[in-house]
């Protein structure tokens, strides 16, 4: 069926399931990813996100369902959804960047980037042009003749990205691409990945278990748990309007207060909680058990009698109350998020 390529999604994952014996890795997964979108698959270990990524790339065969990609160019297939599952991995307009980067240690940066193009049999002039172009895009021009062992972790990550981008895939899949980097470099590369994705105009799909990483980079995020998609939304919506308790607990920080009479959970985000010395006028009372100072802001954790979870409040500046101090807790009703009490 021919679709309007300006509105149709680039990738469709339709009712995809996959099991390994009795272990269900994917359970009726449905996702649509738009053209030029930065999309994240987010969830804890074992949720199925890597299995889904490998199924798109062609390294896993789903038991059921379909995965299609929008046709490109001016020839046959333009505007049509092409069955990816019928194509071997090397024939799919998809590139997978592995977590380990898998750079060739005996080759310099330029040769690492050119390797895939040489395997495809492209001419020397075209290879040189495309490699030079991607060296500039990734900021690696001055490292072109250096071998991987002489590069920092962030630079090696850039080489792996350059090698993937130079092949001009329609879809670039990244499996935990920043996990090997230290915190400072990881933060820098989050910004760099987003810049690169925008500049090269390729759809990125990144797998990560780090919600801060997904929230800072992705246009939309699919939160997965036990092989199922729990919610697909932009970062702001996931934080402010979680679909269920799992998403509320997994995304950001918050206090989940379970009801006694009604089967419901009240979610309080730290920035919505107010702590004061006024015990009588507060909605709840508790004891400060922990404080953390982050330079420009602080968090205060309060234990309320007969509640399983601590209530966490955030506020500008240094901590205002000491551990062991009794405090009052209050919030505006409009800032609380009410959820059904279910996983």
N, C-alpha and C positions, 0 to 999 in steps of 0.2 A: 504494500500500500504506500503510495507517494504522499508525503507530508510536506507542510510548509516548513522549509529548512530554517526560516528565521525564527520560528516559534517552537519547533519540535526540540525535544531534549537530545543532547548528543548521545547519551548512554541510557539505556533502559535495562533494569534488572527486574524481571517479572516472575514472581512466585518461585524463586530459586530455593532449593533445599539440598542439603548434603549431610550425610551421616557416615561415620566411621564405626561400623558395628552398631553397638547400642548407644554410641555418643552422637547426639545431634549437633552438628556444627552450624548449620544454617537451616532455619525453619520458616519457609514461606516468606522470603525476603523480597520486598518491592521497593525499588529506589529509582528515581529519575534524576540525572545529572545534566545540567545545562551547559551549552557551549561557553567556553572561556570562564568557567566557574572554578573557584578554589573550594573543593568539597572535602570534608573530613569524615572518616569512619572512626568513631570514638567509642571506647568501652574498655572494660577490664580484660585481663588476660583470659583467653578461652571463650570470649564472647562471639567469635566467628568472623571478626573483621579481616584478619589475614587470610582466612579461607576464601572469603568473598573476593578480596583483592587478587589472589592467585587464580580464582575462577575466571575473573575478567581477563587476566593476562594469558590464560591458557595452560596453567600448570596444575590445575585441578579440574575435574569433570563433575559438574553438579549431577545429582541424581534426578532432579526434576527442575522444570522452569526454563526460562529463556534469558539470554543476554544479547542485546542488539546495540549497534552503533549506527549513527546517521551517516549515510553515504556522502562523499565529498567529491569535488571536481565537477567537470562538465559532461562526463561520460555516463555510462550505465551505473545506476546505483545512486545518483545524486538525488537527495531528498527522500531516499528510502531507508528504512531500518534494515541493516545488514546483520545476518545471524553470525555473531562472533563465535559461537560454540561449534560452528561447522568449519572454522578456520584453525590451522595449527598456530602455535604461538608466534612463529616467525613471519606469518602472513597477516597478523592482526596490526591495525594502525595504532598500536599501543606499545609503550615501553615501560618496563618495571625497573625502578632503581632499588637495588637490594640494600638492606640494612648495613651490610658489611662493606659497601662501596665496590669491592672486588676490582680494584685497580691493578694493572700489571706493573709489578715493581721494577722490571727491567726496561720499561718504556718511559720516556719523558712525558710531560703533560700533553704536549701536542700530539704525540703518537697515540696516547691513551684515548684522546678525544676522537682521533681520526679512525681508530680501529674498526668501528662498526660500519663506517662509510666505505672503507676499503673492502670489507667483507661483502658489501653489496655490489662492488664492482664499479663504483662511480669513478669518473675521470679525475686525474690529479689536480687539475685547475679548479674543478668544482669543490673537491675535498678541501683544498687549501683555502678557498674563499669562505666556505662554511665554517671551517675550524677557526679562522681568523675572526670571523664575525662573532662566534660564540665565546672566544677568548676575551673579546672586548666586553660583551654582555655580562660575563661572569667576573670580570675584573682580574683575569689571570694572564694577561698579555706578558707581564714581566716574569711569569713563572713557566712560560711555554717550554723551555728547555731543561726544566728541573724534573727530577724523578720524585715519585710519591714519598719516599722515605725522608726527603728534605722539606716536606710541607707540614704545616700545622694541621690539626684535625679539621678546622673550618675550611682550610684550603683544599684538603682532600675531598671534603664534601662538595665543594664547588666543582672540582674536576669530575666527580661522578655525575653531578647535575649537568655539566657541560656535555659530557659524553651521551647523556640521555636526550638532551635538548637538540643536539646537532643533527639527530636523525629525523627531527621534525615530526614526531608522533602527534596524532590528533589528541591523544590522551596519555598523560604521564602519571604512572602509579608510583607512589613512594611509601615504602614500608618502614615505619619508625625512622625517618631519615635523620633525625637529630639526636637519637638516643645515645650515640657514642661521644657526644660533645659535652664539655663541662658547662656549667650553668650560664656563665657570662657569654661564651661563644654561642651557646644554644639560643639565647635571647637575641643576639645579633643576627643569627642565621634565620630566625623566624621572620624578621623584617626583610632580610635578603630574599628569602623564598617568595614572599608575597610580591616583592618588587619584580623579581624575575618572571613570575607567573603573569603579571600584568604586562610586562614588556614584551615577552615572547608570544603572548596570545595563545597559549596552550592550556587546555583543561587539566588541572591537577587534582588527583585524588590521593589524599594522604591518610595512612593508617597510623593512629597513635592511641596510647592509653593515657596521655597527659592532657587533661582537660584545659589547662591554661594555654598549652601549645595550640590546641584546636581552636579555642576561643579567640586567640590573638591573630590567627592566620586565615581561617576559613570564612567563606561567604555563607555557607550552610553546613550543618553538621548532622550526621545520622548517628544517634546514640544507640548502641547495641548492647544487648544483655541476653545471655543464654541462647544465642543463635537468632534472636528476633530483633527487629528494629523497634525501639521504644518510642522514638520521636525524631522527626526531621524538621529542622528549623534553623533560622539564623541565630547567632550567639545571644543576642539580646532577648529574643523570644524564649530560648531554652532557659535562660536565667530567670526571667520574670514570669514566664507562663509554662512551667514544666508540665508535661502531660501526666506524669504519675510520680509516685514516691521515689522510685529508683532514679529517675532523671533529676528530681529535686535534690536528692542526696548526693548524686554523682557530680552534678554541675555546680561549681562554686561552693561556698561555705554557707551553712544555714543550720537553724535549730528546728527539728521536727518534733512537734508537740502532739502526742496522740490523744484523741478524745476518749472520754469514758462513757458518756451517754450516747453520743452519735459516733458512727463508724467513720471517722474522718481524721485527717492529720493537718495541723496548722504549721505552715512553713514560715519561719521568720529569718530573713536575710540579716546579716550583722549590721548593715548600715541603717536598718529600720528599727533596731532595738535601742532603747534609751535607758541608761542606768543612772540612778541618782541616790542621794542619801535620804530621800523622802520615802519612807516605808509605808506610811498610812495611805498616801495617794496613789500608790503603784498597783498594777494589775497582779504582779507576783512579787514575792520576796525570796532572796537567796543569799548565798555566801560566795564571795569571790574566791576561786580556787586557782586561777592562773591569769597572768597578764603577759603580753608580748609587745615590745616596742620596736617598730620598724623604721624609725627615723622620723618620717613625717606623720605617721599614724600609729595607733595601738589597737590591740584587741583585748577584751576582758571576758573571761569565761566564768559563768556563775552556775553553781549547783542549787537547784530548787528541790526541796524535800519531796520525795515520792515521784520524782521524774527521772527517767532513765537517761535522758540526754542532757548535756550542758547547754545553757543558753549563751550564745556568743554575741558580743556587741563590738562594733568598731567605731572609732572616733578619731578626729585629728589630734595630733600632739602626743604627749607622754601619757602613761596610765594615770587615771585620776583616783583610783581606789587600790588599797593594798590587799594582798592575799589574806583571807580570813575575815575581811570586813563584810558586814551585812549591808545589802543594798536593795533598792526597789527597782523593779523591771517594768517597763511600759512600752507600748507601741501603738501606732495609729492603725485602726481597723482596716483602712484602705491599703495599707502597706503589707498586710498579712496575706498569704496565699493558701487557700483551702483546697486540699486534695483528698480523694478517696483513700481510705486506709487499705491499700493493696500494693503488692510489689510493682 
